[in-house]
């Protein structure tokens, strides 16, 4: 079972930056695809970004340019670097890991709050 560990949420001022990280709780677990989603209060879950095991990335069109997804293969960890944050980026950010078998595993989410 690929339990998901997320770190990096918090409170940041508008224009600031945060980096989220996501990894399987057992570091040796092979992961084919990592996706970040976010869900603001009262809204539907929204795709943010994804990266596969070949390093190919995909982004929500509305976030491209401010958010960057990357991976550290040695640590089997994926990072979501968020810059120039805006109040509308406030949400719970959830990591979704897809194993080579196709099974998907969700983290509990990490809260990102952008406020002055």
Order of alpha helices (4+ residues) and beta strands (2+ residues): beta-beta-beta-beta-beta-beta-beta-beta-beta-beta-beta
